[in-house]
Amino acid sequence: MEKKTFTEKFDDFMMKDSTFILLVMGAAAAIFAGTYMFIKFGTGAFNEISIVAMLTDGMGSGDYAAAAGFAAGFLIARILEGPLVGLMDIGGSLMTGVGIGIPAVFLSMGWKFPFSNFFAALVVGAGIGITIGIIIMVIRKVVPEGMAVGGTSIMMGAGNAVGRYLAPLIVIAAAQYNVYAGIGAVIGAAIFYKWGKETTGGAILGAMILGAIFLK
């Protein structure tokens, strides 16, 4: 029997259903804890400003309908979509759904425990992540292999196509924020272009790395 290399063993581990559930659990725990940090200290939410603003409005008015309806709807759609197209939209399912939608639902119901402390937020987030991971795996096992799902592949393709043209906007936004972030965005985009990868990702990573190093 041929002995597997470390890379092959790592690939096998990453392709397991249980590993996927663990990854979702970790991401959900971190995102939910980030929302706790935002509620407690006003910073830390993993989402766009406009979506976080829905939660902020709810915290001020006590009406969480907008945040819960919008973000929780995203979560449900992405959970159903993920197993069918083979891709999980982390932004819609976890960052928006777990980070904004579920907290809004909890707060609207008066559940304070998930936001009582950082550890509680991590545990609740991990529980949410495990649940989401299991649901996705169950759907993936139940749906017949090769089943075509109308609209989902088109939606994914449209999002990816539009994303390719965001790199220049990201470079401009990074340069407006900080000269080092702007330089990092340019370098990151150039490196990813050389590798034949999406320049948008390179611009974002470059801006984050240099921006963090020279953060004032």
C-alpha positions as CSV (number, residue, x, y, z in Angstrom):
1,M,0.0,0.0,0.0
2,E,1.5,3.3,-1.1
3,K,2.1,5.7,1.8
4,K,0.3,9.1,1.4
5,T,2.2,12.3,1.6
6,F,1.2,15.0,4.1
7,T,-0.5,17.0,1.4
8,E,-2.6,14.1,0.3
9,K,-3.6,13.4,3.9
10,F,-4.4,17.0,4.4
11,D,-6.6,17.0,1.2
12,D,-8.4,13.9,2.4
13,F,-9.1,15.5,5.8
14,M,-10.3,18.7,4.2
15,M,-12.7,16.8,2.0
16,K,-14.5,15.0,4.9
17,D,-18.1,16.0,5.7
18,S,-17.1,16.4,9.4
19,T,-14.3,18.8,8.5
20,F,-16.7,21.0,6.7
21,I,-19.0,21.1,9.7
22,L,-16.1,22.0,11.9
23,L,-15.0,24.8,9.6
24,V,-18.6,26.2,9.6
25,M,-18.7,25.9,13.3
26,G,-15.5,27.9,13.8
27,A,-16.5,30.6,11.3
28,A,-19.9,31.0,12.8
29,A,-18.5,31.1,16.4
30,A,-16.1,33.9,15.4
31,I,-18.7,35.9,13.5
32,F,-21.3,35.6,16.3
33,A,-18.7,36.6,18.8
34,G,-17.8,39.6,16.6
35,T,-21.4,40.7,16.7
36,Y,-21.3,40.4,20.5
37,M,-18.2,42.7,20.4
38,F,-20.2,45.2,18.3
39,I,-23.2,45.2,20.6
40,K,-20.9,45.5,23.7
41,F,-18.2,47.9,22.4
42,G,-19.4,49.3,19.1
43,T,-16.9,47.5,16.9
44,G,-16.2,44.0,15.6
45,A,-19.1,43.1,13.4
46,F,-18.2,41.0,10.3
47,N,-20.4,42.7,7.7
48,E,-21.1,45.7,5.5
49,I,-21.8,49.0,7.1
50,S,-25.3,49.2,5.6
51,I,-26.3,45.8,6.9
52,V,-24.8,46.5,10.4
53,A,-26.8,49.7,10.4
54,M,-30.0,47.6,10.4
55,L,-28.9,46.0,13.6
56,T,-27.9,49.3,15.1
57,D,-31.3,50.8,14.3
58,G,-32.9,47.9,16.0
59,M,-30.7,48.4,19.1
60,G,-31.9,52.0,19.3
61,S,-35.6,51.5,18.5
62,G,-36.2,48.0,19.8
63,D,-37.6,47.0,16.4
64,Y,-35.4,44.3,14.8
65,A,-37.8,43.4,12.0
66,A,-35.6,44.9,9.2
67,A,-32.4,43.2,10.4
68,A,-34.1,39.9,11.2
69,G,-36.1,39.7,8.0
70,F,-33.4,40.7,5.6
71,A,-30.4,38.9,7.1
72,A,-32.3,35.7,8.3
73,G,-33.8,35.5,4.8
74,F,-30.3,35.5,3.3
75,L,-29.3,32.7,5.7
76,I,-32.1,30.5,4.7
77,A,-31.6,31.1,1.0
78,R,-27.9,30.4,1.2
79,I,-28.3,27.2,3.3
80,L,-30.7,25.9,0.6
81,E,-28.5,27.1,-2.2
82,G,-25.1,25.9,-1.0
83,P,-25.6,22.1,-1.2
84,L,-27.3,22.4,-4.6
85,V,-24.6,24.4,-6.4
86,G,-21.6,23.1,-4.4
87,L,-20.6,26.5,-3.1
88,M,-21.4,28.2,0.2
89,D,-21.7,31.9,0.2
90,I,-20.0,32.9,3.4
91,G,-21.0,36.5,3.1
92,G,-24.7,35.7,2.8
93,S,-25.0,32.6,5.0
94,L,-22.6,33.4,7.9
95,M,-21.6,37.0,7.9
96,T,-25.1,38.3,7.2
97,G,-27.2,35.5,8.5
98,V,-25.3,34.4,11.6
99,G,-23.7,37.8,12.2
100,I,-26.9,40.0,11.8
101,G,-30.0,37.9,11.2
102,I,-29.9,35.4,14.1
103,P,-28.7,38.0,16.7
104,A,-31.6,40.3,15.6
105,V,-34.0,37.4,16.1
106,F,-32.5,36.7,19.5
107,L,-32.7,40.3,20.6
108,S,-36.2,40.7,19.4
109,M,-37.2,37.8,21.5
110,G,-35.4,39.2,24.5
111,W,-32.8,36.5,24.7
112,K,-29.8,38.1,26.5
113,F,-27.7,35.0,27.3
114,P,-26.0,34.8,23.9
115,F,-24.7,38.3,24.4
116,S,-24.0,38.1,28.1
117,N,-20.2,37.5,27.6
118,F,-17.7,36.6,25.0
119,F,-17.5,32.9,25.9
120,A,-21.3,32.5,25.7
121,A,-21.3,34.2,22.3
122,L,-18.6,31.8,21.1
123,V,-20.5,28.7,22.3
124,V,-23.8,29.9,20.9
125,G,-22.1,30.7,17.6
126,A,-20.5,27.3,17.5
127,G,-23.8,25.7,18.1
128,I,-25.4,27.6,15.2
129,G,-22.5,26.7,13.0
130,I,-22.8,23.0,13.7
131,T,-26.5,23.1,13.0
132,I,-26.0,24.9,9.7
133,G,-23.2,22.5,8.7
134,I,-25.4,19.4,9.5
135,I,-28.4,20.8,7.6
136,I,-26.2,21.5,4.5
137,M,-24.7,18.0,4.6
138,V,-28.2,16.4,5.0
139,I,-29.5,18.4,2.0
140,R,-26.5,17.4,0.0
141,K,-27.0,13.7,0.8
142,V,-30.8,13.8,0.1
143,V,-30.8,15.7,-3.2
144,P,-30.0,13.3,-6.1
145,E,-26.5,13.8,-7.6
146,G,-26.4,15.9,-10.7
147,M,-29.8,17.4,-10.1
148,A,-30.2,20.7,-11.9
149,V,-31.5,23.6,-9.8
150,G,-32.9,26.5,-11.9
151,G,-31.4,29.9,-11.3
152,T,-28.8,29.1,-8.7
153,S,-25.9,28.6,-11.1
154,I,-26.9,31.7,-13.0
155,M,-26.9,33.7,-9.8
156,M,-23.5,32.4,-8.7
157,G,-22.1,33.1,-12.2
158,A,-23.4,36.6,-12.3
159,G,-21.9,37.4,-8.9
160,N,-18.5,36.0,-9.8
161,A,-18.5,37.9,-13.2
162,V,-19.4,41.2,-11.5
163,G,-16.7,40.7,-8.9
164,R,-13.9,40.6,-11.5
165,Y,-14.4,44.3,-12.1
166,L,-14.3,45.5,-8.5
167,A,-10.5,45.5,-8.2
168,P,-10.0,49.1,-9.5
169,L,-12.7,50.3,-7.1
170,I,-11.1,48.5,-4.2
171,V,-7.7,50.0,-5.0
172,I,-9.2,53.5,-5.1
173,A,-11.1,53.0,-1.9
174,A,-7.9,51.6,-0.2
175,A,-5.8,54.6,-1.4
176,Q,-8.4,57.0,0.0
177,Y,-8.3,55.3,3.3
178,N,-4.5,55.0,3.7
179,V,-1.6,55.4,1.3
180,Y,-0.1,52.1,2.6
181,A,-3.4,50.3,2.1
182,G,-3.5,51.7,-1.4
183,I,0.0,50.5,-2.2
184,G,-0.8,47.1,-0.8
185,A,-4.0,46.8,-2.9
186,V,-2.0,47.6,-6.1
187,I,0.8,45.1,-5.2
188,G,-1.8,42.4,-4.3
189,A,-3.8,42.9,-7.4
190,A,-0.6,42.7,-9.5
191,I,0.6,39.5,-7.9
192,F,-2.8,37.8,-8.3
193,Y,-2.9,39.0,-12.0
194,K,0.5,37.4,-12.5
195,W,-0.8,34.2,-10.9
196,G,-3.9,34.2,-13.1
197,K,-6.2,34.6,-10.1
198,E,-8.9,37.1,-9.5
199,T,-7.3,40.5,-8.9
200,T,-10.2,41.5,-6.6
201,G,-9.0,39.1,-4.0
202,G,-5.4,40.2,-4.3
203,A,-6.3,43.9,-3.9
204,I,-8.3,43.1,-0.8
205,L,-5.6,41.0,0.8
206,G,-2.8,43.4,-0.1
207,A,-4.8,46.3,1.3
208,M,-5.5,44.4,4.5
209,I,-1.8,43.3,5.0
210,L,0.0,46.6,4.4
211,G,-2.9,48.5,6.0
212,A,-2.5,46.5,9.2
213,I,1.3,46.7,9.3
214,F,1.3,50.5,9.0
215,L,-1.9,51.1,10.9
216,K,-1.7,54.3,12.9
